[in-house]
């Protein structure tokens, strides 16, 4: 039996590679420089049949129980938040998060695909989290569960049996911005800070040298990401070019991760998320802020 499994593994290996290549090529068709970060529904279906892949549903548990992609494990976006932190939306300690990933059969050696039903809003947060932890084969499902179901693909209510693994994390500082990092770069023309919250929240209070580029501008009407040409023109028109060091923030790290993911997908080499975002900066008396006056 062991010999049969070894032979089967050798037979399937080329198909697994082909699935990953197909995933990247479909995203590349839209011009994304880092196309492997975005997985198409068709490519995911092939990957699940041909090779090892971890699929993670980040929606609330009740939504997962009602229907999810077959084989997907559950790790809700709110499950990774520390309820005891004084900063809203702050992530749990690193070792706790790594244990949660490992318990769900996720390690750094296996591709992992995150999905939600909100245009990647929540999936991107976990994508950023595992990239910060050093995972190099993470991606987001383009269109999430709504696109999967709209195409008539199977869903299930059954949770898969998983074998626990060890997620050996190594934090990657270049993926993370902190309040001190932002302060140290005030007036640095090579750095751009983007506030991705809705404009109303931006005008109610923001980092003085941050510019407003709401995260929803990344999406097309069907909840998928806009083509690269559209997004690149959009960001370039606002002065956000690939030669810049870009830090993104929002209210509590969630929306920031979506724009982080989008810029990474487009090939921006120096992007980081200020994960604690306005939830930390706003209440701090020692951090500068601007409140815009809006007439009318």
C-alpha positions as CSV (number, residue, x, y, z in Angstrom):
1,X,0.0,0.0,0.0
2,X,2.8,2.4,0.8
3,X,4.4,1.7,-2.6
4,X,1.1,2.3,-4.3
5,X,0.8,5.7,-2.4
6,X,4.3,6.6,-3.5
7,X,3.6,5.8,-7.1
8,X,0.3,7.7,-7.0
9,X,2.0,10.7,-5.5
10,X,4.5,10.7,-8.4
11,X,1.7,10.5,-10.9
12,X,-0.2,13.3,-9.3
13,X,2.8,15.6,-8.8
14,X,2.7,17.0,-12.4
15,X,-1.0,17.6,-12.1
16,X,-0.5,19.6,-8.9
17,X,2.1,21.7,-10.6
18,X,-0.2,22.2,-13.6
19,X,-2.9,23.4,-11.2
20,X,-0.7,26.0,-9.6
21,X,0.5,27.1,-13.1
22,X,-3.1,27.4,-14.3
23,X,-4.0,29.4,-11.2
24,X,-1.2,31.9,-11.9
25,X,-1.9,32.0,-15.7
26,X,-5.6,32.9,-15.3
27,X,-4.7,35.7,-12.9
28,X,-1.9,36.8,-15.2
29,X,-4.4,37.2,-18.0
30,X,-5.6,40.3,-16.1
31,X,-2.1,41.6,-16.0
32,X,-1.3,41.0,-12.3
33,X,2.4,40.9,-11.7
34,X,2.1,38.6,-8.7
35,X,-0.7,36.5,-10.2
36,X,-0.1,33.5,-7.9
37,X,-1.5,35.5,-5.0
38,X,-5.0,35.4,-6.6
39,X,-6.7,32.1,-7.1
40,X,-9.5,31.6,-9.6
41,X,-12.5,29.4,-8.7
42,X,-11.7,27.0,-11.6
43,X,-8.0,26.8,-10.6
44,X,-9.0,26.1,-7.0
45,X,-11.2,23.2,-8.1
46,X,-8.3,21.7,-10.1
47,X,-5.9,22.2,-7.2
48,X,-8.2,20.5,-4.7
49,X,-8.4,17.4,-7.0
50,X,-4.8,17.1,-7.9
51,X,-2.6,18.1,-5.0
52,X,-2.4,19.2,-1.4
53,X,-3.9,22.6,-0.6
54,X,-5.4,24.1,2.5
55,X,-8.7,26.0,1.9
56,X,-9.8,28.3,4.6
57,X,-13.3,29.8,5.1
58,X,-12.9,33.0,7.1
59,X,-16.6,33.8,7.4
60,X,-18.5,33.5,10.8
61,X,-18.9,29.9,12.0
62,X,-22.7,29.8,11.5
63,X,-22.2,30.8,7.8
64,X,-19.5,28.0,7.4
65,X,-21.9,25.5,9.0
66,X,-24.6,26.4,6.6
67,X,-22.6,25.9,3.5
68,X,-18.9,26.0,2.5
69,X,-16.5,24.8,-0.2
70,X,-15.9,21.0,0.3
71,X,-12.6,20.4,2.1
72,X,-12.5,23.9,3.6
73,X,-11.6,24.3,7.2
74,X,-12.9,27.2,9.3
75,X,-10.9,30.0,10.8
76,X,-13.1,33.1,11.2
77,X,-11.7,36.5,10.7
78,X,-12.8,37.4,14.2
79,X,-11.3,34.3,15.7
80,X,-7.8,35.7,15.3
81,X,-8.6,38.9,17.2
82,X,-7.4,39.4,20.8
83,X,-10.5,40.2,23.0
84,X,-8.2,41.3,25.8
85,X,-6.2,43.9,23.8
86,X,-6.8,47.6,24.4
87,X,-6.6,48.1,20.6
88,X,-9.7,47.2,18.7
89,X,-9.1,44.4,16.2
90,X,-5.6,43.7,17.5
91,X,-4.4,40.2,16.6
92,X,-3.8,37.4,19.1
93,X,-0.2,36.7,20.2
94,X,1.9,35.1,17.4
95,X,2.3,31.7,19.1
96,X,-1.5,31.5,19.6
97,X,-2.2,32.3,15.9
98,X,0.5,29.8,14.8
99,X,-1.1,27.1,17.0
100,X,-4.6,27.9,15.5
101,X,-3.2,27.5,12.0
102,X,-1.5,24.2,12.8
103,X,-4.6,22.8,14.4
104,X,-6.4,23.3,11.1
105,X,-3.7,21.4,9.2
106,X,-2.0,24.5,7.8
107,X,1.7,24.7,7.6
108,X,4.2,26.9,5.6
109,X,5.0,24.1,3.0
110,X,1.5,23.7,1.6
111,X,-0.4,26.3,-0.5
112,X,-3.3,27.9,1.4
113,X,-6.3,29.7,-0.1
114,X,-8.5,32.0,1.9
115,X,-12.0,33.0,1.0
116,X,-15.0,34.9,2.3
117,X,-18.2,36.4,0.9
118,X,-17.3,40.1,1.0
119,X,-14.9,40.6,-1.9
120,X,-11.9,39.4,0.0
121,X,-12.3,41.9,2.8
122,X,-11.7,39.4,5.5
123,X,-9.7,36.8,3.5
124,X,-7.1,39.5,2.9
125,X,-6.5,40.0,6.6
126,X,-5.5,36.4,7.1
127,X,-3.5,36.5,3.9
128,X,-1.5,39.4,5.3
129,X,-1.2,37.6,8.6
130,X,0.4,34.4,7.1
131,X,2.6,36.4,4.8
132,X,3.8,38.3,7.8
133,X,4.5,34.9,9.4
134,X,6.6,33.9,6.4
135,X,4.2,31.8,4.3
136,X,5.1,32.1,0.7
137,X,2.3,30.2,-1.0
138,X,-0.8,32.0,0.3
139,X,-3.5,33.4,-1.9
140,X,-7.1,34.8,-1.9
141,X,-10.0,33.2,-3.9
142,X,-11.2,35.8,-6.4
143,X,-14.9,36.4,-5.9
144,X,-15.0,34.1,-2.9
145,X,-17.9,31.9,-2.1
146,X,-20.5,33.9,-4.0
147,X,-18.6,33.4,-7.3
148,X,-18.0,29.7,-6.5
149,X,-21.8,29.1,-5.9
150,X,-22.8,31.3,-8.9
151,X,-20.9,28.9,-11.1
152,X,-22.8,26.0,-9.7
153,X,-19.9,24.4,-7.9
154,X,-20.5,22.0,-5.0
155,X,-20.9,23.2,-1.4
156,X,-21.2,21.1,1.7
157,X,-22.1,21.3,5.4
158,X,-19.6,18.7,6.5
159,X,-16.3,19.7,8.1
160,X,-13.3,17.8,6.8
161,X,-11.1,15.6,9.0
162,X,-7.7,17.3,9.2
163,X,-4.3,16.2,10.5
164,X,-2.7,18.8,12.8
165,X,0.6,20.3,11.7
166,X,3.2,22.6,13.0
167,X,3.1,26.1,11.6
168,X,6.7,27.3,12.1
169,X,6.3,31.1,11.9
170,X,9.0,33.6,11.3
171,X,7.8,37.2,11.5
172,X,8.7,39.4,8.5
173,X,9.2,43.0,9.7
174,X,9.0,44.5,6.2
175,X,5.3,43.4,6.0
176,X,4.4,45.4,9.1
177,X,4.2,49.1,9.9
178,X,3.9,50.5,13.4
179,X,3.1,53.9,14.8
180,X,6.8,54.6,15.3
181,X,7.6,53.5,11.8
182,X,5.0,56.1,10.5
183,X,6.3,58.8,12.8
184,X,9.9,58.3,11.8
185,X,9.0,58.7,8.1
186,X,7.0,61.9,8.3
187,X,8.1,64.2,5.5
188,X,9.9,61.3,3.6
189,X,8.9,61.7,0.0
190,X,9.8,58.0,-0.7
191,X,7.0,56.9,1.7
192,X,3.3,57.1,1.0
193,X,0.7,56.4,3.8
194,X,-2.7,55.4,2.5
195,X,-5.9,55.5,4.6
196,X,-8.3,53.0,3.0
197,X,-11.3,53.8,5.2
198,X,-14.4,55.5,3.7
199,X,-13.8,59.2,3.0
200,X,-16.3,60.2,5.8
201,X,-14.1,58.5,8.4
202,X,-10.9,59.9,6.9
203,X,-12.2,63.4,7.1
204,X,-13.4,62.8,10.7
205,X,-9.7,62.3,11.7
206,X,-6.6,61.0,10.0
207,X,-2.8,60.8,10.1
208,X,-1.7,64.2,8.7
209,X,0.5,62.8,5.9
210,X,-1.9,60.0,4.9
211,X,-4.0,60.2,1.8
212,X,-7.5,58.8,1.3
213,X,-7.9,55.9,-1.1
214,X,-10.8,53.7,0.0
215,X,-10.4,50.0,-0.3
216,X,-13.6,49.4,-2.1
217,X,-12.2,51.2,-5.1
218,X,-10.2,48.0,-5.7
219,X,-13.3,46.0,-6.6
220,X,-15.4,45.6,-9.7
221,X,-19.2,45.4,-9.4
222,X,-19.2,41.6,-9.1
223,X,-16.9,41.6,-6.1
224,X,-13.8,40.6,-8.0
225,X,-10.7,42.7,-8.3
226,X,-10.5,45.1,-11.1
227,X,-8.0,44.3,-13.9
228,X,-4.4,45.3,-13.3
229,X,-4.4,48.1,-15.9
230,X,-7.3,49.8,-14.2
231,X,-5.8,49.5,-10.7
232,X,-2.3,50.6,-11.8
233,X,-3.7,53.7,-13.5
234,X,-5.9,54.4,-10.5
235,X,-3.0,54.2,-8.0
236,X,-0.5,56.0,-10.3
237,X,-2.9,58.8,-10.8
238,X,-2.9,59.3,-7.1
239,X,0.9,59.2,-6.9
240,X,1.1,55.7,-5.6
241,X,3.8,54.1,-7.8
242,X,5.8,50.9,-7.4
243,X,9.0,52.9,-6.5
244,X,7.4,54.1,-3.3
245,X,7.4,52.6,0.2
246,X,3.7,52.2,0.9
247,X,2.0,51.7,4.2
248,X,-1.7,51.1,4.4
249,X,-4.0,51.5,7.3
250,X,-7.7,51.6,8.1
251,X,-9.8,51.4,11.3
252,X,-8.6,48.1,12.7
253,X,-6.4,46.3,10.2
254,X,-9.0,44.5,8.1
255,X,-9.6,46.9,5.2
256,X,-5.9,47.8,5.2
257,X,-5.1,44.2,4.5
258,X,-7.3,44.3,1.4
259,X,-5.3,47.2,-0.1
260,X,-2.1,45.6,1.0
261,X,-3.1,42.4,-0.9
262,X,-4.1,44.4,-4.0
263,X,-0.8,46.3,-4.1
264,X,1.1,43.1,-3.6
265,X,-0.9,41.5,-6.4
266,X,0.0,44.4,-8.7
267,X,3.7,43.9,-8.0
268,X,4.5,46.7,-5.6
269,X,7.6,45.5,-3.9
270,X,7.6,47.6,-0.7
271,X,4.1,47.4,0.9
272,X,3.3,47.0,4.6
273,X,0.2,47.1,6.7
274,X,-0.1,49.3,9.8
275,X,-2.3,46.6,11.3
276,X,-3.2,48.4,14.5
277,X,-4.3,51.3,12.3
278,X,-6.6,54.1,13.5
279,X,-7.8,52.0,16.5
280,X,-4.4,52.7,18.0
281,X,-3.5,56.0,16.4
282,X,-6.8,57.8,16.9
283,X,-7.1,57.6,20.7
284,X,-3.4,58.3,21.4
285,X,-2.9,61.8,22.8
286,X,0.8,61.8,21.7
287,X,0.1,61.1,18.0
288,X,-0.7,63.9,15.5
289,X,-4.1,64.1,13.8
290,X,-6.0,66.2,11.4
291,X,-9.7,66.7,11.4
292,X,-11.0,68.2,8.1
293,X,-13.7,70.8,8.1
294,X,-16.5,69.9,5.7
295,X,-18.8,72.8,4.7
296,X,-22.4,72.2,3.9
